[in-house]
C-alpha cells in the first residue's frame, strides 16, 4: 500500500510540474544548447570591444602562427573543428563580435575543454581573432550531411 501511495504521489508531482511548465510557457524538455551559445554569454562591455588590430596587415599572419601553435590541435588545421572542439569557421563564430571572441579566449570555457588564454598577451589574442575572422564562414558539416540517408 505504501509503495502505491508513493507512486501516486510521484505521479501527481510530475503532472503538476508539467502543468506548471506549460502554464509558464516553458517547454518540459529543452533542446541541447549550441556549442556556440557561450558567445552569447560575453558581457556587453566585451561585445562592444572592437579589434584594435583590425587594420594591422601583420595581425593576420601573426595570428596564423599563434593559431598553429595553440589552437589547431583542437580546432583543426583549417579551423573546421574536430571531435575535441567546434569549427571556428561556423557562421556563429564568424558573425560574432570580435569582443565576444576576445572574451572567450580570455576566459575559456573550461567545463567544455576550452582553456583560459588570459596569460597570452592581449595583442596576441587580438591577432588570433584577426586570423580567425580572416578565414570566413564555411557551411557546417552537419548541414552538408543532413539531407543524406
C-alpha positions as CSV (number, residue, x, y, z in Angstrom):
1,X,0.0,0.0,0.0
2,X,2.8,2.4,0.9
3,X,4.5,1.8,-2.4
4,X,1.4,2.5,-4.4
5,X,0.8,5.7,-2.4
6,X,4.4,6.8,-3.1
7,X,4.0,6.1,-6.8
8,X,0.7,8.0,-6.9
9,X,2.3,11.0,-5.1
10,X,5.3,10.9,-7.5
11,X,2.9,10.8,-10.5
12,X,0.9,13.8,-9.1
13,X,4.1,15.8,-8.6
14,X,5.2,15.0,-12.1
15,X,1.9,16.1,-13.6
16,X,1.9,19.3,-11.5
17,X,5.4,20.0,-12.8
18,X,4.3,19.5,-16.4
19,X,1.3,21.7,-15.8
20,X,3.4,24.5,-14.2
21,X,5.8,24.4,-17.1
22,X,3.0,24.7,-19.6
23,X,1.4,27.5,-17.6
24,X,4.6,29.4,-17.5
25,X,5.2,28.9,-21.2
26,X,8.3,26.8,-20.5
27,X,9.0,23.6,-22.5
28,X,9.1,20.4,-20.5
29,X,12.3,19.3,-22.2
30,X,14.9,21.6,-23.6
31,X,17.0,21.2,-26.8
32,X,20.7,20.8,-26.2
33,X,22.4,24.2,-26.3
34,X,24.5,25.0,-29.3
35,X,28.3,24.7,-28.8
36,X,28.3,28.4,-29.8
37,X,26.0,29.5,-27.1
38,X,29.0,30.6,-25.0
39,X,29.5,33.5,-27.3
40,X,26.2,35.0,-26.2
41,X,27.4,35.0,-22.6
42,X,30.0,37.6,-23.2
43,X,29.2,40.7,-21.1
44,X,28.1,43.8,-23.1
45,X,31.3,45.7,-22.3
46,X,33.3,42.9,-24.1
47,X,30.8,42.5,-27.0
48,X,31.2,46.2,-27.7
49,X,35.0,46.0,-28.0
50,X,36.5,46.4,-31.4
51,X,39.6,44.7,-32.5
52,X,42.4,47.3,-32.2
53,X,44.4,45.3,-34.7
54,X,41.7,45.1,-37.4
55,X,43.6,47.4,-39.8
56,X,47.1,45.9,-39.0
57,X,48.2,44.0,-42.1
58,X,50.7,42.0,-39.9
59,X,48.0,40.8,-37.5
60,X,46.6,38.0,-39.7
61,X,49.9,36.2,-40.4
62,X,50.9,36.6,-36.8
63,X,47.5,35.2,-35.7
64,X,48.0,32.3,-38.1
65,X,51.3,31.3,-36.4
66,X,49.6,31.6,-33.0
67,X,46.7,29.5,-34.2
68,X,49.0,26.8,-35.4
69,X,50.8,26.8,-32.0
70,X,47.9,27.0,-29.7
71,X,44.6,26.2,-31.4
72,X,45.0,23.9,-34.4
73,X,45.4,20.8,-32.2
74,X,41.8,21.0,-31.0
75,X,40.1,23.2,-33.7
76,X,41.8,21.5,-36.7
77,X,44.4,22.7,-39.1
78,X,41.9,24.7,-41.1
79,X,39.8,25.7,-38.1
80,X,37.0,23.4,-39.3
81,X,36.7,21.7,-35.9
82,X,37.3,18.2,-34.6
83,X,36.0,15.8,-32.0
84,X,37.7,18.0,-29.4
85,X,36.4,21.4,-30.4
86,X,33.9,23.2,-32.7
87,X,34.6,24.8,-36.0
88,X,35.8,28.4,-35.8
89,X,34.6,28.9,-39.4
90,X,30.9,28.4,-38.4
91,X,28.6,31.3,-39.1
92,X,28.1,31.8,-35.3
93,X,31.8,32.5,-34.8
94,X,32.4,34.4,-38.0
95,X,29.5,36.8,-37.3
96,X,30.2,37.1,-33.6
97,X,31.5,40.5,-32.4
98,X,35.3,40.5,-32.0
99,X,34.9,41.4,-28.4
100,X,32.9,38.2,-27.7
101,X,35.7,36.1,-29.2
102,X,38.2,38.1,-27.1
103,X,36.1,37.3,-24.0
104,X,36.0,33.5,-24.9
105,X,39.8,33.5,-25.5
106,X,40.5,35.3,-22.2
107,X,38.2,33.3,-20.0
108,X,38.0,29.9,-21.9
109,X,35.1,27.5,-21.5
110,X,36.8,25.2,-19.1
111,X,33.9,22.8,-18.5
112,X,33.8,22.1,-22.2
113,X,37.6,21.8,-22.6
114,X,38.4,25.3,-23.9
115,X,41.5,26.5,-21.9
116,X,41.9,30.0,-20.5
117,X,44.2,32.1,-22.6
118,X,44.5,35.1,-20.4
119,X,48.2,34.6,-20.0
120,X,48.6,35.1,-23.7
121,X,49.4,38.8,-24.2
122,X,46.3,40.9,-25.2
123,X,47.8,41.8,-28.6
124,X,48.3,38.2,-29.4
125,X,44.7,37.4,-28.6
126,X,43.6,40.1,-31.0
127,X,46.0,38.7,-33.6
128,X,44.3,35.3,-33.2
129,X,40.9,36.9,-33.7
130,X,42.1,38.7,-36.8
131,X,43.2,35.4,-38.2
132,X,40.1,33.6,-37.3
133,X,37.9,36.3,-38.8
134,X,40.0,36.3,-42.0
135,X,39.1,32.6,-42.7
136,X,35.5,33.4,-43.4
137,X,32.5,31.1,-42.8
138,X,32.1,27.6,-44.1
139,X,28.9,25.6,-44.1
140,X,28.9,23.2,-41.2
141,X,29.4,19.5,-41.9
142,X,26.0,18.9,-40.1
143,X,24.3,20.9,-42.9
144,X,26.2,19.1,-45.6
145,X,25.2,15.7,-44.4
146,X,21.7,16.5,-43.1
147,X,19.9,15.5,-46.4
148,X,21.8,12.3,-46.9
149,X,20.4,8.9,-45.8
